[in-house]
Amino acid sequence: MASSAAAYLDADENLEAIISRIEQKSRKIETLLKQSKPVEALKTALEGTPLKTRDERCKSANWIVVHRAMMAIRDVDGMFNSLDPEYYDILMK
């Protein structure tokens, strides 16, 4: 029983760490968007994407940040062509 409680606490700490990274990433993205650097903002949004987390709140929060960055890009086709394959794969998953 104690080990399941410890696992639950570890999961909460991990969740808090993920949420903290998303919040920091969001601030950085807003700064890049204000500097008219939407592709850099998208790359930042895609870095460290929590694909393996099971917490839907973390996934949703991260994809909201990605969506915000994508909405600032005027030439989406050009952006897709200029993205590294790693970032393209993350977007297409």
Secondary structure, 3 states (H helix, E strand, C coil): CHHHHHHHHHHHHHHHHHHHHHHHHHHHHHHHHHCCCHHHHHHHHHCCCCCCCCCHHHHHHHHHHHHHHHHCCCCHHHHHHHCCHHHHHHHHC
